[in-house]
């Protein structure tokens, strides 16, 4: 499996699709790994050169010490692009991946063809709520969060219809490195793009899960309305809407990429 060695950590990544196809980079949510995009890969890998990676502190990537910022997470993407000689890429990120995408749109828009952000917001939650989450995880680990995470991430109907899919996602969640999770919680807690959205000028699609209790459709509408060239859409499901409504999500994404 390929890795990019950086000064403080290494990033695990995977490339699929035709060599000459346009690049499409996927960025996963907090507490997941690159496999959360498997359903999109299956549908899009004949048309795009797809780059997926495990964020620092997640999956097979290593965990650098300390707390992280979204700027550092965005710099990891740029480092991957530079390493792979990717001049420009489409980008799709969910939740904290959507925050990373907003950072890229603000700071390195010349590296983007289009931007897609899903189940995210210009600011997610409050500093107090994330500080409490960090303290709980440092004290008790991730296992006590499993049940609540399942409820926020998937509707009961989907959990009943696709129990193996939900179980796989939750197993990867509880296996996430605690220090990596905490570091990324700090990145979410301190990210705020509400006054910077107008600086995002690339075509932007904002996708919401219509029953997402974390980042409801209004949050995605606000992003679409705040950027220079944006539109929003809601698909059925909760926070991990790219899995729960894979077909609808991928169809919206594919239309945007065209």
N, C-alpha and C positions, 0 to 999 in steps of 0.2 A: 504494500500500500504506500502511496507517495506521501511525503511530508515536506513542508517548507520549514527549514531551520532558521529561526529568528534569534535575536540576542537573548531574549528572556524565556522563549517558549518555542514550541513547534506546532505547526498547523497541519492536521490531516485533511487531505482533499481528494476528490475523485473527479475525473473527467469522462464524459460519455458523449457520443454523437460524432457526426462527420467532421473531419479536420477542417474543411473549408467553410463550414456553416458559421453563421454569426454566433457570437458568444451569448450565453444566458447564464447568469450567476444566481444561485439560490442561497438564501440565508435563513437559518432555522430559528425557532423560538427558544425562549429560556427553558432549560431542562429537557431539550430534545437533541437529536443528532441529525446528520445529513439524510438519514433514511426517512425522515418525515416527508421528503419530496419524492418518494418512490413512485407514487401514482402520477405525478406530473412528468417524471422522467420517462415513464413508459409511453406517455402520449406525445411527448415533444422531442424525444432524442433523435428522431429521424430528420428533424428540421433545424435543430440548434446544436451547437457545441456547448454542452451543459457542464458548468463548474458547480459542484457542491462541496461544502467543507464543514468541518466541525469547529464551531467557535472556540476560542480559548477557554479552557476549563470544562469542555464538553466532549463527549464521545471519545475518539482516539487522540484528540489534541491534548497537549500538556497544559498545566495550570501554572502560569507565572504568579509570583507572590503579589500580595496587595490587592487593593480595590481598583476597579477599572472604570474607564469613562467611555462614552459612545465614540469619542474621537479616537481612542485607542482601538476600538472594535472596527471603526471605519478604516483606520490605517492598516489593520490586518488585511482587509479586502484589497486595498491598494497594493500592499506588498505581494499578495498572491497574484494580482494582475501583472505587476512588474516582473515577477519571477517567471510567469508563463507567457510573457510578451503579448498580453491582452491590451490592445490600445483602447478599445471601447467595448462595452458589454451592456446588454439588457440586464436589469437587476430586479429580483423579486425577493422581498423579505417579509416575514410574518412576526408580529409582536416586537420583541427586541430587534429582530431582523428588519422590521419596518422602521424602527428608530435609526438603525445603521444605514438604511437606505436614504432616510431623510438627511442624515449627515453627509452622505455621498452627494446627494442632490444639491446641497448647499455649498459644499466645499470643492468638489471635483466633478462638476457636471459635465465637463468636457470628456470624461471617461465613460459617460452613459449614453446609450441609444434611447432607452425608455426606463422609467421607474415604475414598479408596482409595489405597493405597500398593502399589507393585509392585517386585519385584527390588531391594529395598532392605534396610536394617537400621537398628536404633536407633543403631548405630555401624558404619561401613563401613571395614574395614581398620585399619591402624595408622598412627600419625604417621610412623614410620620408613619404611614402604612408600610413603606419599604423598610424603614429602620426597624419596625417591629418584626417584619418578616425575616430580616437578617438576623436579629437576635434569636428568634425562635429556631432557625435553621442551625445557627452556631451551637445552640444548646442541645437540640434534639435530633438534628439530621433531617433528611428529606422524607423519610417514611411516614411520619405523622401528617404530612401534607398530601399524601397519595389520594385519599378519598375526596377531599375538597378540590384537588386538581382535576380529578375525573369529572366532577360535577361542573366545573367551570369550562372545561375543554370540550365536552361532548354532551349532546342531549341524551336523556334516558333512552329514547327510541333507538338512537344509533348504538349506544352501549349494549342494548339488548340484541340488536340485529347483527352487530359485528364485535362480539366479545373478544375474539382473538386479536383483532386489530387494536382495540383499546388496551388490552392487557400488554401487548408489545410496547406501545407508547409509554405506558405507566412503568413498566420494568426499566425502560431506558431513563425515565425521569428519576426514579429512586437510585439508579446507578450513577447519576451525575456526581462529579466531584463536588463536595460541599464547599470547598474554598473557591472553586470556579463558579459555582452557583451564586455564592455570596458576592463575589467580585462583580458578576454581571448584574445582580440586583442593584448594586450601587450605581452601575452605569445607567440603568433604567431610572433610578430615583433622581439622578442629577441631570437627566436629559430633558430639554424643553425647547421645542422648535416653534412655539406659537408665534414668536415675533420674527421668524426667519423663513416661513413657508414661501413668501413671495419671491425669495431668492432661488427657488427651485423652478427652473424654466423648461426642463425636459418634459415631454408628454408623460403624465402621471395618472395611473389607475389606482384607486383605493377600494379594496374589497373588504366587506364586512360580513361576519356571520350574523344573520338576522336575529339570533337569540343569544348573542355574545354578552355575558354579564361583565366582562373585563373591559373590552373596548367596543361599545355598542355602535350601531350604524352612524349615529350622529357624530362620533369621533372621526370616522372615515369621511363623512360628508364635509366636515370642517377642513380636513386636509385637502380634499379635492377643490373646495372653494377658495382655499388660501394660496395654492400654488398658481403659477401663471397659466398652465394648460393642464387642467385636471378634470377627471370625472370619477364618479363613485358608483358602486353596485353592491347589492346585498345578495348573498346566497344562503340557503338554509343551513342552520347549524350554529354552534357556539364558537369557542375561541380558535380551535384548530380546524378551521373551516376548509382548508385545502385537503384535509383527509375526509372529513364528514361529508362534504359535498364536492368530491374530487372532480366529477365530470363538469359540474357547473363552474367551479373555480377555474379549471383548466381551459374551458371554452372561453371564459371572459379574458383570461390571461392571453390565450392564443390570439384572440381578436385584437387585443391591445398591441401585441407584438407585431402584428401585420400592419 
